Amino acid sequence: MRKQISNNWDLYAMLLLPTIYIIVFKYIPMYGLQIAFKDYNIFKGMFGSPWVGFKHFNQFFQSTEFERLVGNTLILSVYSIIVGPILPILLAIILNYLINNKLKKTLQMVTYAPYFISTVVMVSIINQFFAIDFGPVNVMLKMMGLEQIDFLSNANIFPHLYVWTGLWQYTGFNSIIYLASLTGVDTTLHEAAIVDGASKLKRMWHIDLPSIKPTIIILLIMSVGSIMSTGFEKIYLMQNNLNLRTSEVIDTYVYKIGLASPMANYSFPTAIGLFQSIIGLFLIIIVNKISQKVSDISLW
């Protein structure tokens, strides 16, 4: 081991910083999860606060908000998982077939750019674009003689607005990993297919998609792990009193009762967060096992 470390000291040095980061910010904070089983009091501290067992978990499971929160979270997450990979895969395949490098680089720049827009600016763009009075979408509907739609306050439209605007923002960036996988496809397969008279669509279906199948499955397994967490910033910024029926998810609820509430409650939101993590862990294990049996592709 000493010889291996001395011969590859530069690689181990590069590994040191991310390892320290994971230990400090991922593993050490796990010690604080015990407040999920306590009535935490900032004056008594973590050790002085009394144990209450599964009180906070039962409080969440028995609350009137439980079904709505879990339902909204699952709808947005599953919707994103189903729709999310389609456009990045198509974009990657299209870019891979482009011969004109100038056009290819231009398309990459245009599709990657939205990823670098901050969440606050993105929500501002959404609000401006879909505003009922002056938004371009409603102005166009009015010019066509159609009824204007209040996209921002319609609870039924919120899931579609959230998912598809996110798809527009992340499609270009998410296509990078698929494009990288496509560059590793054996060119002799395409040459043989061309000789046999296969069209581009058939080459995409029988060569490209099977070649990036492992990448698609691995990313799918990883995305399933976060199915109980939709993220906080974008949903919170898009929320209003009229669309709260479908926009209130676990992450925004935790923030409101944990930090935004006049009487801050740290134990209850911690219990909810632990519940999310445990469900995500079990889902990754189950989906990984299914994938291993069906396709021999898995994370471990």
Rosetta blueprint (number, residue, H / E / L):
1 M L
2 R H
3 K H
4 Q H
5 I H
6 S H
7 N H
8 N L
9 W H
10 D H
11 L H
12 Y H
13 A H
14 M H
15 L H
16 L H
17 L H
18 P H
19 T H
20 I H
21 Y H
22 I H
23 I H
24 V H
25 F H
26 K H
27 Y H
28 I H
29 P H
30 M H
31 Y H
32 G H
33 L H
34 Q H
35 I H
36 A H
37 F H
38 K E
39 D L
40 Y L
41 N E
42 I L
43 F L
44 K L
45 G H
46 M H
47 F H
48 G H
49 S L
50 P L
51 W E
52 V L
53 G L
54 F L
55 K H
56 H H
57 F H
58 N H
59 Q H
60 F H
61 F H
62 Q L
63 S L
64 T L
65 E L
66 F H
67 E H
68 R H
69 L H
70 V H
71 G H
72 N H
73 T H
74 L H
75 I H
76 L H
77 S H
78 V H
79 Y H
80 S H
81 I H
82 I H
83 V H
84 G L
85 P L
86 I H
87 L H
88 P H
89 I H
90 L H
91 L H
92 A H
93 I H
94 I H
95 L H
96 N H
97 Y H
98 L L
99 I L
100 N L
101 N H
102 K H
103 L H
104 K H
105 K H
106 T H
107 L H
108 Q H
109 M H
110 V H
111 T H
112 Y H
113 A H
114 P H
115 Y H
116 F H
117 I L
118 S L
119 T H
120 V H
121 V H
122 M H
123 V H
124 S H
125 I H
126 I H
127 N H
128 Q H
129 F H
130 F L
131 A L
132 I L
133 D L
134 F L
135 G L
136 P H
137 V H
138 N H
139 V H
140 M H
141 L H
142 K H
143 M H
144 M L
145 G L
146 L L
147 E L
148 Q L
149 I L
150 D L
151 F H
152 L H
153 S H
154 N L
155 A L
156 N L
157 I L
158 F H
159 P H
160 H H
161 L H
162 Y H
163 V H
164 W H
165 T H
166 G H
167 L H
168 W H
169 Q H
170 Y H
171 T H
172 G H
173 F H
174 N H
175 S H
176 I H
177 I H
178 Y H
179 L H
180 A H
181 S H
182 L H
183 T H
184 G L
185 V L
186 D L
187 T H
188 T H
189 L H
190 H H
191 E H
192 A H
193 A H
194 I H
195 V H
196 D L
197 G L
198 A L
199 S L
200 K H
201 L H
202 K H
203 R H
204 M H
205 W H
206 H H
207 I H
208 D H
209 L H
210 P H
211 S H
212 I L
213 K H
214 P H
215 T H
216 I H
217 I H
218 I H
219 L H
220 L H
221 I H
222 M H
223 S H
224 V H
225 G L
226 S L
227 I L
228 M L
229 S L
230 T L
231 G L
232 F L
233 E H
234 K H
235 I H
236 Y H
237 L H
238 M H
239 Q L
240 N L
241 N L
242 L L
243 N L
244 L H
245 R H
246 T H
247 S H
248 E L
249 V L
250 I H
251 D H
252 T H
253 Y H
254 V H
255 Y H
256 K H
257 I H
258 G H
259 L L
260 A L
261 S L
262 P L
263 M L
264 A L
265 N L
266 Y L
267 S H
268 F H
269 P H
270 T H
271 A H
272 I H
273 G H
274 L H
275 F H
276 Q H
277 S H
278 I H
279 I H
280 G H
281 L H
282 F H
283 L H
284 I H
285 I H
286 I H
287 V H
288 N H
289 K H
290 I H
291 S H
292 Q H
293 K H
294 V H
295 S H
296 D L
297 I L
298 S L
299 L L
300 W L
